[in-house]
Amino acid sequence: MTDTSPAPPQAHALLADGTTVRIRTVLPGDRPQVLRLYEGMSPENLRLRFFTMNRDNPRHDADRMCAPAASRRRALLAESGDEVVGLGEYERLTEGTEADVGLAVSDGWHHRGVGTLLLEHLVSLARSDGITAFSADALSENHEVLKVFGDLGLGVSRHFEGPEVRCTVRLTEDETYLSAVDVRPLSAPAPLKEGQAVKHDMVGSVMTSEVVRATYETPFTEVSQLLKQYRISGLPVVDDDEQVLGVVSETDLMLHRSGDDDPESAHRFRRPARTGKARARESGALARNAGQLMTHPAITVHAEQSIAQAARTMAERRVERLPVVDEEDRLVGIVTRRDLLQVFLRPDAEIRGEVIDEVLVRALRLAPATVGVEVRDGVVTLSGQLERRSEMPVVLRMTRQVDGVIDVVDRLSFRVDDAHPQRSVPGSADMPLERPPGL
């Protein structure tokens, strides 16, 4: 993108998956890229954005977004390389201290935190402009944008009128908002390139692509034969579009067999009322095909998710395997505990070296001695003082993404509270600010 205007203020923001985008002011020269974002959106998302299917809406909005800056309006974009992946703006109403706000995110960048980050930066700008509330009109079926407002951590009220809902977001900063911000990395140092993530293996690198699977109607006996033939302990059940419906495991088979061994046994003894789980087990015992036998809904992961995320999902959900799906939730592979084990057998010294070299030095441009790194049995302890508070969540999240890291113990402090400057103690600019307990 080329423009003769002075370079606008910008920040590099860390997304939920470890990649980064650059957030900056929209310039007149950005119009082609803004229009390209709208042209790449599905008809349904365009309808949710503009309420109608008028083909001129994207062009008119691109013209308005990229018009020369006005005193009552602020517009920001998020970009990865030369691609605009998100837009956010607000315009002060004629009277008072309220402003209308709007967001748009590229179809391929949904569920990655782009909208939330844009909204947080708009909130910061709005406060400096004396704005005390945002308002936004949305279709009541636009659950994604309503969730973005709700997840922000600020007070939100909603007024429904027919198919539309008007949201009002109060920009008063309280502890709820501060806590929400603290668990979301706000920025990453500029040397980290857009779209770049810390080096770590993804699920797609260890998954098995040739997956033994069943359909809903696959008979019980055939499922049993598949598990025995391929020496596996479970398999996914898919529909005609290869979307995962559930998973059948050896445990499911054993429950079936135990229920078939003696069909009269249930009537020999009086039993207490059955719980929901007991009824589910009995249903499995009476199953005749994979659809009736399977555990559902299936717990899945995406191929681009990190191995560490997959391992945590397995541990939290107490499962032995995870079907791997693409962006349309179609089966592309399967990953087991055994597949992940090789990653978590990394020596502590190797993990420590990668945290120092890849995270602290290469990605964040910190001196190696700035942060103390200790690793024991895969648990990384970070200690020392960073310059800015906003660096802390970035360091923690990137460290968690390193292969072999089981957990991260945070013993970091900061010198300057750049996230909440109004909370700094007057006259203490040269004194280290210790993080309050619990943050």
BELJOKA-V951586 format. One record per residue. N is the residue number from 1. RES is the residue in one small letter. OMEGA is omega in radians with two decimals (NA if undefined). BURIAL is + if it has 16 or more other C-alpha atoms within 10 Angstrom, else -. D_FIRST is the distance of its C-alpha to the first C-alpha in Angstrom with 1 decimal. Layout:
n: (N:N)
res: (RES:RES)
omega: (OMEGA:OMEGA)
burial: (BURIAL:BURIAL)
d_first: (D_FIRST:D_FIRST)
//
This chain:
n: (1:2:3:4:5:6:7:8:9:10:11:12:13:14:15:16:17:18:19:20:21:22:23:24:25:26:27:28:29:30:31:32:33:34:35:36:37:38:39:40:41:42:43:44:45:46:47:48:49:50:51:52:53:54:55:56:57:58:59:60:61:62:63:64:65:66:67:68:69:70:71:72:73:74:75:76:77:78:79:80:81:82:83:84:85:86:87:88:89:90:91:92:93:94:95:96:97:98:99:100:101:102:103:104:105:106:107:108:109:110:111:112:113:114:115:116:117:118:119:120:121:122:123:124:125:126:127:128:129:130:131:132:133:134:135:136:137:138:139:140:141:142:143:144:145:146:147:148:149:150:151:152:153:154:155:156:157:158:159:160:161:162:163:164:165:166:167:168:169:170:171:172:173:174:175:176:177:178:179:180:181:182:183:184:185:186:187:188:189:190:191:192:193:194:195:196:197:198:199:200:201:202:203:204:205:206:207:208:209:210:211:212:213:214:215:216:217:218:219:220:221:222:223:224:225:226:227:228:229:230:231:232:233:234:235:236:237:238:239:240:241:242:243:244:245:246:247:248:249:250:251:252:253:254:255:256:257:258:259:260:261:262:263:264:265:266:267:268:269:270:271:272:273:274:275:276:277:278:279:280:281:282:283:284:285:286:287:288:289:290:291:292:293:294:295:296:297:298:299:300:301:302:303:304:305:306:307:308:309:310:311:312:313:314:315:316:317:318:319:320:321:322:323:324:325:326:327:328:329:330:331:332:333:334:335:336:337:338:339:340:341:342:343:344:345:346:347:348:349:350:351:352:353:354:355:356:357:358:359:360:361:362:363:364:365:366:367:368:369:370:371:372:373:374:375:376:377:378:379:380:381:382:383:384:385:386:387:388:389:390:391:392:393:394:395:396:397:398:399:400:401:402:403:404:405:406:407:408:409:410:411:412:413:414:415:416:417:418:419:420:421:422:423:424:425:426:427:428:429:430:431:432:433:434:435:436:437:438:439)
res: (m:t:d:t:s:p:a:p:p:q:a:h:a:l:l:a:d:g:t:t:v:r:i:r:t:v:l:p:g:d:r:p:q:v:l:r:l:y:e:g:m:s:p:e:n:l:r:l:r:f:f:t:m:n:r:d:n:p:r:h:d:a:d:r:m:c:a:p:a:a:s:r:r:r:a:l:l:a:e:s:g:d:e:v:v:g:l:g:e:y:e:r:l:t:e:g:t:e:a:d:v:g:l:a:v:s:d:g:w:h:h:r:g:v:g:t:l:l:l:e:h:l:v:s:l:a:r:s:d:g:i:t:a:f:s:a:d:a:l:s:e:n:h:e:v:l:k:v:f:g:d:l:g:l:g:v:s:r:h:f:e:g:p:e:v:r:c:t:v:r:l:t:e:d:e:t:y:l:s:a:v:d:v:r:p:l:s:a:p:a:p:l:k:e:g:q:a:v:k:h:d:m:v:g:s:v:m:t:s:e:v:v:r:a:t:y:e:t:p:f:t:e:v:s:q:l:l:k:q:y:r:i:s:g:l:p:v:v:d:d:d:e:q:v:l:g:v:v:s:e:t:d:l:m:l:h:r:s:g:d:d:d:p:e:s:a:h:r:f:r:r:p:a:r:t:g:k:a:r:a:r:e:s:g:a:l:a:r:n:a:g:q:l:m:t:h:p:a:i:t:v:h:a:e:q:s:i:a:q:a:a:r:t:m:a:e:r:r:v:e:r:l:p:v:v:d:e:e:d:r:l:v:g:i:v:t:r:r:d:l:l:q:v:f:l:r:p:d:a:e:i:r:g:e:v:i:d:e:v:l:v:r:a:l:r:l:a:p:a:t:v:g:v:e:v:r:d:g:v:v:t:l:s:g:q:l:e:r:r:s:e:m:p:v:v:l:r:m:t:r:q:v:d:g:v:i:d:v:v:d:r:l:s:f:r:v:d:d:a:h:p:q:r:s:v:p:g:s:a:d:m:p:l:e:r:p:p:g:l)
omega: (-3.13:3.13:-3.12:-3.14:3.07:-3.14:-3.10:3.03:-3.09:3.09:3.06:-3.03:3.14:-3.14:-3.06:-3.10:3.07:3.07:-3.12:3.00:3.08:3.11:-3.10:3.11:3.06:3.13:3.11:-3.12:-3.13:-3.02:-3.13:-3.12:3.09:3.12:3.13:3.09:-3.13:-3.13:3.14:-3.13:3.12:3.10:-3.13:3.13:3.06:3.11:3.11:-3.12:-3.00:3.12:-3.14:-3.14:3.14:-3.07:3.12:-3.08:-3.14:-3.12:3.14:-3.12:3.09:3.09:-3.10:-3.11:-3.04:3.08:3.10:-3.05:3.07:-3.06:-3.07:-3.01:3.03:3.13:3.12:3.03:2.99:-3.11:3.03:-2.99:3.11:-3.10:3.01:-3.06:3.12:3.13:3.06:-3.12:2.93:3.10:-3.12:3.06:-3.02:-3.13:3.05:-3.06:3.12:-3.13:3.01:-3.10:3.13:-3.13:3.00:-3.12:3.11:-3.07:-3.09:-3.09:3.08:3.07:3.13:3.07:-3.11:-3.13:3.14:-3.14:3.08:-3.12:3.11:3.13:3.08:3.10:-3.14:3.11:-3.09:3.12:3.13:3.10:3.13:3.13:-3.06:-3.13:2.98:2.99:-3.11:3.03:3.12:2.99:-3.07:3.12:-3.12:-3.03:-3.07:-3.11:3.08:3.12:3.11:3.12:-3.12:-3.09:-3.07:3.13:3.09:3.14:-3.10:3.01:-3.10:3.09:-3.10:3.11:-3.07:-3.11:-3.08:3.07:3.09:3.14:3.03:-3.11:3.11:-3.03:3.10:-3.11:3.07:-3.07:3.10:3.12:-3.13:3.11:3.13:3.12:-3.08:-3.13:3.08:3.06:-3.09:-3.08:3.08:-3.11:-3.07:-3.12:3.10:-3.04:3.12:3.11:-3.09:3.08:3.03:-3.10:3.00:-3.09:3.08:3.13:-3.12:-3.11:-3.12:-3.08:3.01:-3.06:3.12:-2.99:2.98:-3.02:3.07:3.00:-3.11:-3.04:3.13:-3.09:3.13:-3.09:3.13:3.07:3.14:3.12:3.13:3.14:-3.13:-3.09:-3.07:3.09:3.12:-3.08:3.14:3.12:3.13:3.05:-3.04:3.05:-3.08:3.13:3.14:3.04:-3.01:3.12:-3.10:-3.12:3.04:3.14:3.08:3.11:3.10:3.13:-3.13:3.09:3.12:-3.10:3.14:3.13:-3.10:-3.02:-3.06:-3.05:-3.14:-3.03:-3.09:-3.07:-3.06:-3.07:3.05:-3.13:3.09:3.12:-3.06:3.05:3.10:3.14:3.14:3.10:3.10:3.13:3.13:3.09:3.10:-3.13:-3.12:-3.05:3.10:3.10:-3.05:-3.13:3.13:-3.06:-2.94:2.94:-3.07:-0.07:-3.10:3.00:-3.03:3.01:3.07:-3.07:-3.10:3.07:-3.12:3.10:3.13:3.11:3.14:3.14:3.13:3.10:3.11:-3.11:-3.10:-3.09:3.08:3.09:-3.08:-3.08:3.12:2.97:3.13:-3.06:3.10:-3.06:3.10:3.09:3.06:-3.07:3.09:-3.13:3.07:3.14:-3.10:3.08:-3.13:3.12:-3.08:-3.04:-3.09:-3.13:-3.04:3.01:3.13:3.09:3.13:-3.12:3.13:3.10:-3.12:3.14:-3.14:3.10:-3.12:-3.02:-3.01:-3.06:-3.00:-3.01:-3.02:-3.04:-3.02:3.08:3.08:3.04:-3.08:-3.08:-3.11:-3.09:3.04:-3.09:3.05:-3.13:3.09:-3.13:3.09:3.12:-3.08:3.04:3.14:3.14:-3.14:-3.07:3.06:-3.13:-3.04:3.10:-3.08:3.11:-3.00:-3.13:3.10:3.13:-3.09:-3.10:3.14:3.11:3.13:-3.09:3.13:-3.14:3.07:-3.13:3.13:-3.13:3.11:3.07:-3.04:3.02:-3.12:2.99:-3.11:3.14:-3.07:3.11:-3.11:3.12:-3.12:-3.05:-3.11:-3.13:3.13:-3.14:3.14:3.10:-3.08:-3.06:-3.10:-3.12:3.10:3.09:3.10:-3.14:3.11:-3.13:3.07:3.11:NA)
burial: (-:-:-:-:-:-:-:-:-:-:+:+:+:+:+:-:+:+:+:+:+:+:+:+:+:+:+:+:-:+:+:-:+:+:+:+:+:+:-:-:+:-:-:-:+:+:+:+:+:-:-:-:-:-:-:-:+:+:+:-:+:+:+:-:+:+:+:-:-:-:-:-:+:+:+:+:+:+:+:+:-:-:-:+:+:+:+:+:+:+:+:+:-:-:-:-:-:+:+:+:+:+:+:+:+:+:-:-:-:-:-:+:+:+:+:+:+:+:+:-:+:+:+:-:-:+:-:-:-:-:+:+:+:+:+:+:+:+:+:+:-:-:-:-:+:+:-:+:+:+:-:+:+:+:+:+:-:-:-:-:-:-:-:-:+:+:+:+:+:+:+:-:-:-:-:-:+:+:-:-:+:+:-:+:+:+:+:+:+:+:-:+:+:+:-:-:+:+:-:+:+:+:+:+:-:+:+:+:-:-:+:+:+:+:+:+:-:+:+:+:-:-:+:+:-:+:+:-:-:-:-:-:+:+:+:+:+:+:+:-:-:+:+:+:+:+:+:+:+:+:-:+:+:-:+:+:-:-:+:-:-:-:-:-:-:-:-:-:-:-:-:-:-:-:-:-:-:-:-:-:+:+:-:+:+:+:+:-:+:+:+:+:+:+:+:-:-:+:+:+:+:+:+:+:+:+:+:+:+:+:+:-:+:+:-:-:-:-:-:-:+:+:+:+:+:-:-:-:+:+:+:+:+:+:+:+:-:-:+:+:-:-:+:+:-:-:-:+:-:-:+:+:-:+:+:+:+:+:+:+:+:+:+:+:-:+:-:-:-:-:+:-:+:+:+:-:-:+:+:+:+:+:+:-:+:+:+:-:+:+:+:+:+:+:+:+:+:+:+:+:+:+:+:+:+:+:+:+:-:+:-:+:+:+:+:+:+:-:+:-:-:-:-:-:-:-:-:-:-:-:-:-:+:-:-:-:-:-:-)
d_first: (0.0:3.8:6.8:10.4:11.6:13.1:11.6:12.9:15.5:14.7:17.0:17.2:19.4:21.9:22.6:26.1:25.8:24.8:21.1:18.5:15.3:13.3:14.2:12.7:12.8:11.0:9.4:10.0:6.5:6.3:9.3:8.8:8.1:10.9:13.0:12.8:14.1:17.0:17.7:18.2:20.7:24.4:26.5:28.4:25.5:24.2:27.8:28.0:24.8:25.9:29.7:29.8:28.7:27.5:24.9:23.4:22.7:19.2:18.1:19.9:18.5:14.9:15.9:17.8:15.3:12.6:15.4:15.9:17.4:21.1:23.9:25.0:21.8:19.4:16.5:14.9:12.7:13.2:10.8:12.1:9.9:6.9:9.5:10.3:14.0:15.5:15.7:18.4:19.7:23.0:24.6:27.9:30.8:32.7:35.5:35.9:33.7:32.3:28.8:27.6:25.1:23.1:21.2:19.5:18.9:17.9:21.2:20.8:20.2:23.4:26.1:23.9:23.8:20.2:21.8:24.3:21.9:19.8:23.2:24.5:21.7:22.3:26.0:25.6:23.7:26.3:29.2:28.0:27.9:31.4:30.8:33.4:32.6:30.0:31.1:29.7:31.1:31.0:33.1:35.8:35.0:31.4:32.7:29.4:28.1:31.6:31.7:28.5:30.3:33.5:32.1:30.5:34.0:34.3:37.0:36.2:38.5:38.3:40.0:40.4:41.0:41.5:38.6:36.2:36.1:35.0:34.0:34.4:33.0:34.8:32.7:35.8:35.4:38.3:39.4:38.3:34.7:34.8:36.3:33.6:30.9:32.8:32.7:28.9:26.8:24.4:22.2:21.9:21.5:18.1:19.3:19.4:16.3:14.8:17.0:19.7:23.2:26.3:28.2:30.8:32.4:31.6:34.4:33.4:34.4:38.0:38.7:41.2:39.6:42.9:44.1:47.7:47.5:49.7:49.4:51.0:54.1:54.7:58.3:59.2:61.2:58.3:55.9:58.6:59.0:55.2:55.1:58.2:57.2:53.8:55.0:52.4:53.0:50.8:48.6:46.1:47.1:44.6:44.6:44.1:40.3:40.5:39.6:41.6:44.5:46.3:47.9:51.5:52.9:56.3:57.1:56.7:59.1:61.6:61.7:62.4:65.2:66.8:66.9:68.5:71.2:73.6:72.8:76.0:75.1:73.2:76.4:78.7:77.5:76.4:72.9:71.0:68.4:65.3:61.9:58.7:58.0:61.5:61.2:57.9:59.8:62.7:60.3:59.0:62.6:63.3:60.2:60.7:57.2:53.9:52.5:55.5:55.6:51.9:50.5:47.7:45.0:43.6:41.7:38.6:35.6:32.4:31.8:28.7:30.6:32.0:35.6:36.4:35.4:37.6:40.4:40.3:40.4:43.4:45.2:44.5:45.5:48.3:47.4:47.8:45.1:41.8:40.6:37.0:34.9:31.5:29.1:31.7:34.5:36.1:38.1:36.6:38.8:41.1:41.2:44.5:45.6:46.7:43.3:41.9:44.8:43.7:40.6:42.7:45.2:43.0:44.9:44.2:43.5:40.8:39.1:39.4:37.9:34.8:34.4:34.6:32.6:29.8:29.5:30.5:29.7:26.8:24.8:25.8:26.6:30.0:33.1:35.4:38.2:36.2:37.1:40.3:40.2:43.4:43.7:46.9:47.3:43.5:43.4:41.0:41.9:39.2:40.6:39.7:37.7:33.9:32.4:30.7:31.8:28.3:28.5:31.6:30.5:27.7:30.4:32.8:30.6:29.4:33.0:34.2:31.9:33.6:36.0:39.5:38.9:41.4:40.8:39.4:41.6:39.7:41.5:38.5:38.4:35.9:36.3:33.9:33.4:29.8:29.7:32.5:33.0:35.5:37.8:38.1:41.6:41.9:42.7:41.7:38.4:39.9:41.7:40.5:39.9:41.4:40.1:42.5:44.6:43.2:39.5)
//
